[in-house]
Amino acid sequence: MKGRLGMPFTFRPALRVHTPMIVGLAGASKSGKTFSALRLATGMAQGGKIAMINTEGPRGHQYAGEFKYEACDLTEPFSMKRYEEAIKDTALIEPTVLIIDSMSHAHEGIGGMLDQHEKELDRTSGQDYKKRERMTWAAWVRPKADEASMINTMLQQKFHIILCFRGKEKIKIIKGQEPQDLGWRPIASDRIHFETAVTLILPPNSKGIPDLSATGSELRSPFDTMIKAVQIDEVLGKRLSEWARGGIKPPA
């Protein structure tokens, strides 16, 4: 059967195949993000290689005595392009799981999307605030294009990816009403957040126990039965990787 432009489109029965997972962990400082990511990665890797793109300096190596992983230290500027290049280089060592700790630097860090946007406004508009307001959408073109390219590279990889996000409390301003508390949310663009199969929220001092009420309707099947409000561990990682391979059904 040929499409309307003469190109063939082939249909065949859908087949469940191995699909690398992208999992998000978001939380405040001292919520257990890095430790939880390493436990999760250990379970997902099942003896395979774990890699980490580390933006946290020496803190990214503090668990080297408890876990085996290879780390690449990413320093400023924290542009999406540099994250994309680091992911491509990670693919060369053929890991089973990649941890990116933290993805939030690409959003609000030096050289990140917000910084790039502000510098573009400085370049085009200076201190002319009316012009800055007119140019604000145009100033997003380059940062958003780089983000789309990074996401595309991330989705093409054959390994699981765990994205660690810094978290902050957010509120929603509603005219004529009290601000609505949205709880802890990842510091990242909605586009990055959209690509995760699930993003677990770790409140302050939670010791790696996710707040499932903060995840809400995002915790869709089968993760709503697979993930519990208990400390993130290797068992959960194993379940997630086996589900990604199509090897198990979610626990009842």
N, C-alpha and C positions, 0 to 999 in steps of 0.2 A: 504494500500500500504506500502511495506517495503523498506527501504533504502538498499543500496548496502552492508551494514554491518549487515543487518538483523534487524536494529532498525526501528520502525515505525515512519513515518513522517506524521503528520496530516495537511491537508489543509482545510480551511474554509473561508467563506467570510470575508474580512477585516472589522473591526468594529472600529469606532471612539470612543475612550475611553478617560477618564481624564488622561492627561499626565502632570505631574508637570514640570514647566518651570525652566530653568536656564538662567538668564539674567545677562549680564555684564555691569558695569558702570566703565569707565576708564577716569581718568583725572588728571590734575595737582593739586597741593595744592590750596585751596580756589576756586575750580571750582564747589563746591556744591555736591560732591559725596555722603557724608553721609546723608545729608538732603534729597537729591533726592531719595536715597535708601529707607529711612524711609517713604517718601510720596508714593513711588511706592509700598512698602510692605503693607502700610495701605490699599491701594486700592485693592491689591491682596488678602489680608486676609479677607476683608469684615466682620470685627468683630472677626475674629479668632486670635489666639496667634501669636505674632511676636517675634522671637528670634534673637539674634545677637552674633556671635563669634567676639570679639573685640580685635584687636591687637594694637589699637591706644591709649591705656592708658585712662586717664580722658577724652580725646576728644571724645571717643566713648559713653560717657554718657551726652554730653553737650545738647542733645535735649530731655532729659528725662522729661522735663516740658511740651513739646509739643506733644510727642508721647508716647504711652504705649508699652514697649517692655522689654523682659528679656535678660540681657546681661551676657555673660561668657567672662571673660578677659583671653586671651591667651598670655602668655609671652614666651620669648625665652627659649629654642631653637625653632625656627619656622620651624620645620621639617614637611614634608608631613604626617608622621606618627602621629604627635600630632594633626594636622588638622583633620585627619581621626578619631582619638579617640574623638575629640570634636564634630564632626558631629554625631557620634554614640550616644554620650551622649545627644546631642540635640534632637535626635529622641525619647528619653525617656520622654521628656516633651510634645511631640506631638504638635509641632507648625504647623501653616498653611504656614508660610513663615520664612525662615532663611536668614539673612544677614551675609555675611562674609566680614568684613571690617578690614584689607585688605588682599586679597589673594596674593598680591605682596610680602609680607613678606616671604611666602613659597618659593619664587624664589630667592630673593636677600637679605633677612634678615639673622640675626645670626642663624646658624643652618639650613638655607634654602638650596636649591639645589646647588646654586653656591658655597656656603660656604662648603657644604659637598664634592663637587667635588674637590675643592682646597685642603681641608684637606686630602683627599684620595691620591692626587698627592704628597703632602708633605710626607705622610706615605710611599708610595711606591718608590718615586723617589728623595726625598730631593731637593737639589739645582742642580741636574743634569738635565739641561734644555733639552738636547736631549732625555733623558729617559722620562722626563715629557711629551714631545711631543708624544713619542711612546705610553705612557700609558693613554693619555687623554680620549680615547674612553672607555677603560676599567674602568676608574674612574667614568664614568657616569652610570654604571650598577646598583648600589644600589640606587642612587637618582631617576633614572628613574623607577625602580621597585616600589619604595615607592609611586611615583607619580601615576603610573598606579593603584595601590591598592586604593589610596585615591579617584581617579576619579571613580573607580568601586563602592566604597561605596557611593559617592555622587549621582551617577545615580540610585541607588537602593532606594533612599528616596522617601517618599510619599508627601513631602512638596515642595513648590516652593523655589528656592534658588537664591538670588541676590549676585553676586560676585563683590565686589568693588576692582578695581585695581588702583594703582598709575600709572600715565602716564608719558611718556617722549617723546621728539621729536626724531625721528629716521631719519637717512639718509641711502641711499643705495650707496655704492661705486661701480662705473662702470669704468673699466679700459679705460683710454683715453677720459673720458667724465667728465663733472661736476657732483658732487654728486647729487643724486636724493633725494629730500625732500619727506619723507613718512608721514610727519605730526606727530601728537600725537598718540602714540600706547600704549597699556597696557603693564606694566612690568609683564610678565608672560611667561611661555612656550607656544608654539603653541598648545600643546595638551590640556592644560586647556582652552585656548581661543576657540578651536574647539568645545568644549562641550556646549557653550552657544548658545541659540536660536538666540540671537542678543547681540552684545556688543556696547553700545552707548558711543561715545567719547565726553567728556566735556572739552573744552579748558579752559585755565586760565581765571578766573573771569567771567565765562559764566553764573553763577547763575543758574545752572541746565538746561541750554538750550543746547541740543546736537547738535554737528556739523555733520549733516547727510552726508555732502560731505566727511568727514573723514571716515565714515562707508562704503561708496561706494557700491560695488556689494554685500557686505555681508547683506545688508538690503533687504532680499528676501521677497516674498509674504508669508503671508499677512501683514508683519510688515512694508513693504514699504508704505502701505496706512494707516496703523493704527498709526504709529509714525510720528509726525510732529516736525518741528524745533521750538518748544515752550517748556516752562518750564515743566520738568517731574513732574507729579502730580498723585493724587489718581485716577483720571478718567482713565488715561492710565493703571494704575495697575489693575483696575477693568476690563478693556477691555481685557488685557492680560490673566487674570485668567479665564474670561468667554470663551475666545477663547480656552484656554487649556482644558476647560470642554466640548468644542464643543457647547456652548450655543448661540454664536452669529456669524454672518458673519462680516468680517472687514468692517468698514465704507467706503462708496464709495468716 
